[in-house]
Amino acid sequence: TARLWDVATNKEMARLVGHEGSVEWAVFNSTGTRIVTASRDKTALVWDVGTHKVVKKLVGHDATVNSVAFNHDGTMVVTASGDLDTSDYTARVWDLDTGREVAKLVGHEDRTYSAEFSPDGTKVMTTSWDGTARLWNLATNAEIMRYKHEGRVNSCMFSSDGNLVVTASSDHTATVWDTMSGRELTKLIGHDGIVNFAEFSPDGSKIVT
């Protein structure tokens, strides 16, 4: 299950029951009216926050759905997949009006662990345990850039203008890249273990890892 909580009272508001496996990820859309959850049952579920009901079930992956993300206007979702038991190392883009898959991003050689839309919604970046992050053009579903770490790449996040992206890796670093040229701009070194997540501040002047 996923659970919805009231911050003011610290009380549980609802249990989102519908998956047949553990919930790996949950995120709101930008307006707070929808939640999407990713599960080991190989599906993602889209929930109405007001009614706590499933409004779309996204079915098509052959492996655990490790993460999910909305695009900026909440009309699409991207899912990232992969586990030890299958070779579905894909990311997939879904139209939320229809619930249908509209893009399948194929190329990673190990589980795809996270995926994010660019701020303008025209591209997706994926991260994988194959040691790469990859940028995809949604007009063609083609890979247009690849970014390499010395370990698994666990997550990525765009800057607000989309010009930069930061990746977090099991090689104990986070790296900032120029999105379109693929040039490494800086490597953030200091952690003694796996870096699971990194994010820009809203003004782009800081990163938290």
Long-range contacts (C-beta under 8 A, 24 or more apart in sequence): 2-26, 2-35, 2-37, 2-47, 4-35, 4-49, 4-52, 14-52, 15-52, 16-45, 16-47, 16-52, 18-45, 18-54, 18-57, 19-43, 19-45, 21-64, 24-64, 24-65, 24-66, 24-67, 25-65, 25-66, 25-67, 25-68, 26-68, 27-68, 27-69, 27-70, 28-70, 29-70, 29-74, 30-70, 30-72, 30-73, 30-74, 31-74, 33-74, 34-70, 34-74, 34-96, 36-68, 36-70, 36-77, 37-68, 38-65, 38-66, 38-67, 38-68, 38-79, 38-80, 39-64, 39-65, 40-64, 40-65, 40-83, 42-81, 44-68, 44-77, 44-79, 44-94, 46-77, 46-96, 56-94, 56-96, 56-99, 57-99, 58-92, 58-94, 58-99, 58-101, 60-92, 60-101, 61-88, 61-90, 61-92, 62-86, 62-88, 63-87, 63-88, 63-89, 63-111, 64-111, 66-111, 66-112, 66-113, 66-114, 67-113, 67-114, 67-115, 68-115, 69-114, 69-115, 69-116, 69-117, 70-117, 71-117, 71-121, 72-117, 72-119, 72-120, 72-121, 73-121, 76-102, 76-117, 76-121, 78-115, 78-116, 78-117, 78-124, 79-115, 80-112, 80-113, 80-114, 80-115, 80-126, 80-127, 81-111, 81-112, 82-108, 82-110, 82-111, 82-112, 82-113, 82-128, 82-129, 83-111, 89-128, 89-130, 91-115, 91-124, 91-126, 91-136, 93-124, 93-138, 103-138, 103-141, 104-141, 105-134, 105-136, 105-141, 105-143, 107-134, 107-143, 108-132, 108-134, 110-152, 113-152, 113-153, 113-154, 113-155, 114-154, 114-155, 114-156, 116-156, 116-157, 116-158, 118-158, 118-162, 118-179, 119-158, 119-160, 119-161, 119-162, 120-162, 123-162, 125-156, 125-158, 125-165, 126-156, 127-153, 127-154, 127-155, 127-156, 127-167, 128-152, 128-153, 129-153, 133-165, 133-167, 133-177, 135-165, 135-179, 135-182, 145-179, 145-180, 145-181, 145-182, 146-182, 147-175, 147-177, 147-182, 147-184, 149-173, 149-175, 151-194, 152-194, 154-194, 154-195, 154-196, 154-197, 155-196, 155-197, 155-198, 157-197, 157-198, 157-199, 157-200, 158-200, 159-200, 159-204, 160-200, 160-202, 160-203, 160-204, 161-204, 164-200, 164-204, 166-198, 166-199, 166-200, 166-207, 167-198, 168-195, 168-196, 168-197, 168-198, 168-209, 169-194, 169-195, 170-194, 170-195, 174-198, 174-207, 174-209, 176-207
